[in-house]
Amino acid sequence: MRAVPVEDPAELADQQEAGPDEVAEVDEAGRADEGDRADEAGDAEPDAGDEVDAEDEVDSDDESDDESDDDEPDEDDDEDDVDAAQRLGTATDDDREAALATASLAVQRGELVVLPTDTVYGIGADAFDPDAVQALLDAKGRGRDMPPPVLISSATTLDALATGVPEYARRLVDRFWPGPLTIVCFQQASLQWDLGDTRGTVAVRMPDHRLALDLLERTGPLAVSSANLTGHPAATDADQAAEMLSDQVAVIIDDGPSPGGAASTIVDVRGVNGKLLRTGAISLEDLNEALDGLDATIEDED
């Protein structure tokens, strides 16, 4: 079985993600701050490498005479067109199908995609493709110490990715999945993936967004982090995501504004009691209310 990594719980609280979701977004977007061949972002449930600015190469062209500029096409403009992501809407059923087909094919090719989730927009990659996951981290300007969460399309996939899931964690899953909850678990030892420095953990989320779930059903688990550069707010629409990541991804699915707008809540469920790593769309009070009758609680890490 291929392995599904997750963001380091110690770093999860610092992430804004997909989770898409990044846990660590767990970004969501995380993930995923939602991940599934088994994100989401994928972070998790709140993250930018320095790039050479195309403007730097335009300076030499500006020194050419005006007549030359008028007669010949700007090569830099051509390069921008090539680098720009393919942006696809979902206004009609045909548009939606075309967007899903194009995005799933891009994932199979090892490319990055921007997808909508129930929290914020996420940037996603095949969770079992180490090069694609590294490209995701590079696009956001993140290090391997902030691995993305994994988004999945079904709660039944959880046991394929995680082991030793306690009863209280399953209660939370039953109550809040699909939805803005990312849980950090011990990953299955048999998984052969590389999400970063996960220290044997994986952050998992199932997003409550029909289009995201449909994409995950086609691709399998996705490593998903919030669609933003490190230090910038997570994108809540395709315009914001495109402004930050258009030259880093192959496809952007534009499904309108995010219905949630807040990142996922991240809970470490590896202990007898859970630890709240990041407060997001679900409050600590709501988490503990869901555990009524069990001999377990969710504790605020702070």
LUMDREN-170010 format. One record per residue (C-alpha): x, y, z. Coordinates in pm, whole numbers, plus 50000, padded with zeros to 5 digits. Example, Ala and Ser with C-alpha at 12.3 -4.5 7.8 and 13.67 -1.06 7.14 Angstrom:
LUMDREN-170010
512304955050780/513674989450714/
END
This chain:
LUMDREN-170010
500005000050000/501285035049932/501905057150234/499965088250334/501985114050543/500715142850749/501885174950886/503815176051210/501305182451488/503785206151651/503575227651342/499855223751276/498795252751494/500855276151284/499205266750960/496235283950801/495185259850542/492505226750210/492675213050354/491775220350052/492545217450414/496705226750502/497065206350878/499705217750940/496175232950662/496595208750795/496135235350592/492395222850398/491905239750225/494535210450452/493655183950436/493715204650346/495035247550677/490285182450467/493525139950153/492445106849957/493625078449742/492735064250055/493705160550198/492185178250284/493865200450281/494755200950353/494535226650742/495155220050728/492835226750808/495745285650778/500805288450368/506095309249878/509225304349726/511135332949578/510695334049205/512535352548933/510255380948829/509525381348459/509795419148481/513535415748535/513945403148181/511705429748035/514165457248123/516535448147840/513615449047595/512645483747714/516035496547598/515235486047241/513875512247005/510115518747012/509685507646652/511035473046736/508665469947032/505685478946817/506465454746537/507405423546734/505395404146992/506685405047350/508335371747426/507775376947798/504045379847737/504155346747552/505935330547847/503325344148087/500595328547874/502345294947887/502855296248263/499335307448351/497085280848499/494065268148310/491075283248491/487805264248464/484355273948586/481485251848702/478405271348589/476855242248397/476985204448430/479225203048122/481545229348269/481695210448597/482525177648426/485215194148213/486775209848523/486805176848711/488235157548416/490965183248350/491945186148717/492045148548774/494235143948466/496585171048592/496895153148926/497705120448746/500475139048563/501985150148892/500825186248855/499245209349112/495635220549112/493615246449302/490275233249421/487375247149623/486505232249962/483975239350233/486475260650425/488905278950196/490375271849853/493155246049860/496195237349654/496365199949598/498705172549478/498665134749456/499435124249815/501425094349687/503625114349447/506635127749645/507685151649367/504205166349346/504015170749724/507395188049724/506195210749443/503195219749661/505445229149953/507705249349721/504745267549568/503615279149911/507115286750035/506955260150303/509585236550436/509295199150492/508655206350860/505135217550763/503685187550577/500215191550424/497145173050547/495415146950335/491845150550209/489725119550152/486355113049990/484985088650248/485335083250622/486005046450553/489335056450400/490575068250740/491625033450852/493625028550533/495745058450626/495725058751006/496155033351284/495135032551649/492245056651601/490565059551946/486835057652011/486505094852084/488135103251749/485575081451571/482825099751757/484215132751627/484385118651275/480795106751297/479685140951417/481775164551203/482635146150879/482235156250613/483165190250748/485825214050881/487565189951120/491105177251067/492385149651294/496035140851345/496635103451383/499435078051371/499885068651007/499765032950881/503305019250880/502715003350541/502225036650366/505025044950125/504635081950068/506575113350155/504525142650277/507475158250458/508745155050814/505575139050953/507205119651240/504905090651174/501675110451176/499065120050920/496435147450930/493195137150764/489985155050669/486865148050466/485585180950321/481885189350304/481985201349944/480415181249661/482865191849390/485885185349612/484525151049702/483865142849337/487455151949252/488795130949540/486745101249422/488555103449089/492065110249217/492205092649552/493695110149858/495145144449788/497715163549988/495965197050024/496995229350191/495305263050187/495745280949854/498025309149961/501645318749997/503155314650342/502305344850555/499325355350341/495625349650414/494095318050271/492235323249944/488465322649972/487845325649597/489575316549272/490755352349207/492755353149530/494215318849464/495165328249106/496865360149219/499215340649445/499595306949271/498605309448904/502165303948783/502655273949014/499605252748931/498215236448617/494505240448687/492305263448894/488695252648949/486565283649000/483455274049193/482725308449335/483395320949690/484105295249961/480955287550157/482825286350488/485685311050482/487265297650804/489975271150820/489345236850968/489745229351336/492695206251400/492695180251679/495535156551771/493835123651859/496905102851938/496465104152315/493945093052575/492455127652539/492555149152229/494545181352196/493215211652013/496025222951785/494085249951601/490655264751650/488835269051324/485235265251213/484455241651504/484805254451861/486335235852156/482925235952321/481315219152020/484025192852013/483545183352376/479775184052346/480085157252079/482005135352328/479285136452593/479095102552765/482635092152679/485535091752922/487575115252704/487815152452636/489505176052396/491995198452574/493205232352459/496915229352391/497395265452502/
END
